[in-house]
Amino acid sequence: MAHFPVNHPARALYRVLAGVIGLYILVFGVWGVVATWGEGLFDRGGTWALGLRTNLAFSLVSVIFGAVLMVGASRRSNLGHYMNLTAGVVFLVTGVLMMSVLQTSANFLNFSMSTVIVSLLFGLVLLATGLYDKVGPPERAEAERRHRRAAVPGGR
């Protein structure tokens, strides 16, 4: 079974990081909706927003996904933990899948290589934030800390 640290001292930083990513995705999505409004949903034109190529479908998905990440980052419960883990995997899988279809007609989200790179980076960061922002009772965190110290020879 996987072990996720509880009440990690830097969890506030990780949540802020996830919130900044969510905010970027939300702003990108809104900018993309404004820029692509009136075009086809899956248009493969040359519309760019905040350095990433987009179409109306990708922009709408980004607005929803960015808002969801912002909600997850603003909650001080394990909801953000699970949302960040899930979002990290979704970004990584989407980045790899879209990279595999970049130069084909299956590129329905109008990804470019820069979009793939940003997707993979966001996936890695969100996965990392999800690994360290788990919340639990202070007693459990203290028990885990004592267990980790006891496992190290000479630990306190």
NORCOR-V617210 format. One record per pair of residues at least 6 apart in sequence whose ideal C-beta (glycine too) atoms are under 8 Angstrom apart, sorted by the first residue. I is the first residue (numbers start at 1). J is the second residue. D is the distance in Angstrom with one decimal. If there is no record, write none. Layout:
i: (I & I)
j: (J & J)
d: (D & D)
This chain:
i: (4 & 4 & 4 & 4 & 5 & 5 & 5 & 5 & 6 & 6 & 6 & 6 & 6 & 6 & 7 & 7 & 7 & 7 & 7 & 7 & 8 & 8 & 8 & 8 & 10 & 11 & 11 & 11 & 11 & 14 & 14 & 14 & 14 & 14 & 15 & 15 & 15 & 15 & 16 & 17 & 17 & 18 & 18 & 18 & 18 & 18 & 18 & 18 & 18 & 18 & 18 & 19 & 19 & 19 & 19 & 21 & 21 & 21 & 21 & 22 & 22 & 22 & 22 & 22 & 22 & 22 & 23 & 23 & 24 & 24 & 25 & 25 & 25 & 25 & 25 & 26 & 26 & 26 & 26 & 26 & 26 & 27 & 27 & 28 & 28 & 28 & 28 & 28 & 28 & 28 & 29 & 29 & 29 & 29 & 29 & 29 & 29 & 29 & 30 & 30 & 31 & 31 & 31 & 32 & 32 & 32 & 32 & 32 & 32 & 32 & 32 & 33 & 33 & 33 & 33 & 35 & 35 & 35 & 35 & 35 & 36 & 36 & 36 & 36 & 36 & 36 & 37 & 39 & 39 & 39 & 39 & 40 & 40 & 41 & 41 & 41 & 42 & 42 & 42 & 42 & 42 & 42 & 43 & 43 & 43 & 44 & 44 & 44 & 45 & 45 & 46 & 47 & 47 & 47 & 47 & 48 & 49 & 51 & 51 & 52 & 52 & 52 & 52 & 53 & 53 & 53 & 53 & 53 & 54 & 54 & 54 & 54 & 55 & 55 & 57 & 57 & 58 & 58 & 58 & 61 & 65 & 68 & 68 & 69 & 69 & 69 & 69 & 71 & 72 & 72 & 72 & 72 & 72 & 73 & 73 & 74 & 76 & 77 & 78 & 78 & 80 & 81 & 81 & 81 & 81 & 82 & 83 & 84 & 84 & 84 & 84 & 84 & 85 & 85 & 85 & 85 & 86 & 87 & 87 & 87 & 88 & 88 & 88 & 88 & 88 & 88 & 88 & 88 & 88 & 89 & 89 & 90 & 91 & 91 & 91 & 91 & 91 & 92 & 92 & 92 & 92 & 92 & 93 & 94 & 94 & 95 & 95 & 95 & 95 & 95 & 96 & 98 & 98 & 98 & 98 & 98 & 98 & 99 & 99 & 99 & 101 & 102 & 102 & 102 & 102 & 111 & 148 & 149 & 149)
j: (81 & 131 & 132 & 134 & 131 & 132 & 134 & 144 & 134 & 135 & 136 & 140 & 141 & 144 & 134 & 135 & 136 & 138 & 140 & 141 & 14 & 132 & 133 & 134 & 132 & 132 & 133 & 134 & 135 & 84 & 128 & 129 & 132 & 133 & 73 & 80 & 129 & 133 & 73 & 125 & 129 & 69 & 72 & 73 & 80 & 84 & 125 & 126 & 129 & 130 & 133 & 69 & 70 & 73 & 74 & 69 & 122 & 125 & 126 & 66 & 67 & 68 & 69 & 70 & 72 & 73 & 66 & 70 & 50 & 66 & 62 & 65 & 66 & 69 & 122 & 62 & 63 & 66 & 67 & 69 & 70 & 50 & 66 & 49 & 50 & 52 & 54 & 59 & 62 & 66 & 59 & 60 & 61 & 62 & 63 & 64 & 65 & 66 & 59 & 63 & 49 & 50 & 59 & 47 & 49 & 54 & 55 & 56 & 58 & 59 & 62 & 56 & 59 & 60 & 63 & 47 & 48 & 49 & 54 & 59 & 43 & 47 & 54 & 55 & 56 & 59 & 56 & 45 & 47 & 55 & 56 & 55 & 56 & 55 & 56 & 57 & 55 & 56 & 57 & 108 & 109 & 110 & 55 & 56 & 110 & 55 & 107 & 110 & 55 & 110 & 53 & 53 & 54 & 55 & 110 & 54 & 59 & 114 & 118 & 112 & 114 & 115 & 118 & 110 & 111 & 112 & 114 & 115 & 62 & 109 & 110 & 115 & 109 & 110 & 108 & 109 & 109 & 110 & 111 & 109 & 87 & 83 & 87 & 83 & 84 & 87 & 126 & 83 & 79 & 80 & 83 & 84 & 87 & 80 & 84 & 80 & 135 & 135 & 134 & 135 & 133 & 130 & 133 & 134 & 135 & 130 & 130 & 126 & 127 & 129 & 130 & 133 & 126 & 127 & 130 & 131 & 130 & 123 & 126 & 130 & 122 & 123 & 124 & 125 & 126 & 127 & 128 & 129 & 130 & 123 & 127 & 123 & 119 & 120 & 122 & 123 & 126 & 119 & 120 & 123 & 124 & 127 & 123 & 119 & 123 & 116 & 117 & 119 & 120 & 123 & 120 & 107 & 109 & 111 & 115 & 116 & 119 & 111 & 113 & 116 & 107 & 111 & 112 & 113 & 116 & 119 & 155 & 155 & 156)
d: (7.3 & 6.1 & 7.6 & 4.5 & 7.8 & 5.9 & 6.6 & 7.0 & 5.3 & 7.0 & 3.7 & 5.4 & 4.6 & 5.9 & 7.7 & 6.4 & 6.0 & 6.8 & 8.0 & 3.9 & 7.5 & 4.5 & 6.9 & 7.4 & 6.6 & 6.0 & 4.4 & 7.7 & 7.3 & 7.9 & 7.4 & 4.0 & 5.3 & 4.7 & 5.1 & 6.1 & 7.1 & 5.7 & 7.4 & 6.4 & 5.5 & 6.3 & 6.9 & 4.5 & 6.9 & 5.2 & 7.8 & 6.1 & 4.6 & 8.0 & 7.5 & 7.4 & 6.2 & 3.5 & 6.9 & 6.4 & 5.4 & 6.3 & 6.4 & 5.2 & 7.6 & 7.6 & 3.0 & 4.2 & 7.4 & 5.6 & 7.0 & 6.4 & 7.4 & 7.5 & 5.2 & 5.8 & 3.5 & 6.4 & 7.6 & 7.3 & 6.3 & 3.0 & 5.9 & 7.8 & 6.3 & 6.9 & 7.4 & 5.6 & 4.7 & 6.4 & 7.5 & 7.6 & 5.5 & 7.3 & 5.0 & 7.0 & 7.4 & 3.1 & 3.5 & 7.6 & 7.5 & 5.4 & 7.8 & 6.0 & 4.2 & 5.9 & 7.8 & 7.3 & 4.1 & 4.1 & 7.8 & 7.6 & 6.7 & 3.0 & 6.4 & 6.8 & 4.5 & 6.4 & 6.4 & 5.3 & 7.8 & 5.3 & 7.3 & 7.6 & 6.9 & 5.1 & 6.4 & 5.7 & 4.3 & 5.7 & 7.1 & 6.4 & 7.1 & 6.9 & 5.9 & 7.5 & 7.1 & 7.2 & 5.1 & 4.9 & 6.0 & 7.8 & 5.3 & 4.8 & 7.8 & 7.6 & 4.8 & 6.8 & 7.1 & 6.9 & 6.8 & 5.3 & 7.1 & 7.5 & 7.1 & 6.9 & 5.8 & 6.6 & 7.6 & 7.0 & 7.0 & 6.4 & 7.9 & 7.1 & 6.0 & 4.7 & 6.1 & 5.4 & 6.8 & 4.1 & 7.4 & 5.9 & 7.6 & 8.0 & 6.0 & 7.8 & 6.7 & 4.1 & 7.0 & 6.3 & 4.3 & 6.0 & 7.7 & 7.7 & 7.4 & 6.8 & 7.7 & 6.9 & 7.8 & 6.0 & 7.7 & 7.8 & 6.0 & 4.2 & 3.4 & 6.4 & 7.6 & 5.7 & 7.9 & 7.8 & 6.6 & 6.1 & 6.0 & 5.5 & 6.0 & 5.8 & 5.1 & 4.7 & 7.0 & 7.4 & 7.7 & 5.0 & 7.3 & 4.8 & 3.3 & 6.5 & 7.9 & 6.6 & 3.5 & 7.4 & 7.7 & 7.8 & 4.8 & 7.6 & 8.0 & 5.0 & 7.0 & 7.6 & 3.7 & 3.0 & 7.5 & 7.7 & 5.6 & 7.2 & 6.8 & 7.4 & 5.1 & 7.2 & 4.9 & 3.2 & 6.2 & 7.7 & 6.3 & 3.6 & 7.1 & 7.1 & 7.9 & 5.8 & 7.9 & 5.1 & 7.8 & 3.5 & 4.2 & 6.1 & 7.5 & 6.7 & 6.2 & 4.1 & 7.2 & 5.8 & 7.1 & 7.6 & 7.5 & 4.5 & 5.1 & 6.3 & 7.4 & 6.7 & 7.1 & 7.7 & 7.5 & 3.8 & 5.6)
